[in-house]
């Protein structure tokens, strides 16, 4: 279950990054209004409105999926009783007590 959610989380993350990078910024529309861009948007792949509504809707859906999978992964990462909290706690240790100082070391007052 954890692996499936993590896989969906990573795919949503990468797709979200891609969709955000594909979108035009606010300044791109102002540049096109003054003659930049060299062509009408009516012949584009997404229609006369352009790709803004499709990309913004897809980004919103992917952001929602990313948020839900983030919360789900955080919920599954909660400690359960009996589980080791860190790697060092799971390693068995042996204790050795030293009753007296070694002969080559001087005694401290």
N, C-alpha and C positions, 0 to 999 in steps of 0.2 A: 504494500500500500504506500509506504513511504517513498519507494523508488518511482512509482507511477506519478505521485504528486510532484516529486522533484523533477521528473522529466517534463511534465506539463509546465512547471514553473520556469524551467530553463528555456523551453521553446517559446513560451509567451514573452519572456524577457527579450530574447533575440528578435522576435517578430516586432515587439513594441519599439525596440531601438531602430529597426529598419524602417518602420512606418513613420516614426518621428523624423528620421533623417530624410525621407522622401518628400515630406510636406514642404510647401513653400512658406516662407516667413511673411510677416505683415508688410515688410518693405518691398517684397517682390511684386505685390499687387500695385503699389504706387509707381514702381518703375515701368510696369507694363502699360499703365494709363498714359504715360507721357511718350509713348512711341517705342519703348524698349520691348524686346522679345520678338519682334518681327513676324507677326502672324496672328490670326484670330484664334480664339480658344474653341470655336464652334466645331472644328474638325478634330478635336482631341478624342482620346480613347474613352473618357468618362462623360462626354457630352458637353453642352455649352457652359454649364456651371463649372466644369473642371473637376478635378479629383478631390477638391477640398472636403465635400460632404462625405464621400466614401472613406477617405483617409482619416478624417476626424472621428467618424463613427467606428471604424476599425480600431483606431487607437484607444478610444474610450472602452470598447469591449475588451481589448487586450489588457488595458490597465486594470479593469475590474477583475479579470482572471488572475492577473499577477497579484493583486491585492488579496484575493481570496486564498490563493495558494500560499502566499506569505503567511497569512494568519493560520492556515492549516498546518504548515510546517512548524510554526512556532508552538502550536498546541501540542503537536506530537513530540516536541523536544523537551517537554516537562519531565522532571525527574520522577522516577517511580521508586518506591521503597525497596531497599535491598540491592539496588544498582550502585555500582561504583561511581562516584562523582567526578573522578579524574583518573588518569592513567596511573599516577603514582599510588593511588589508593588500592588499585587492583593487584599490585605487585606484592607478593608475600615478603615480609622482612624478617630478619633474624636479629635479635638484640643480643649484644655482648656487653656485659658490665665489667668495668675495670675497677677492681677494689683498691689497688695501690698504684702509685706512679711508677713508671719504668725506672730502672736503676741509673740510666744515663742522664736523667733529668733531675735538676735540683729541686728540693722541696720549697714550696712557696710559704711565706709567713702567714 
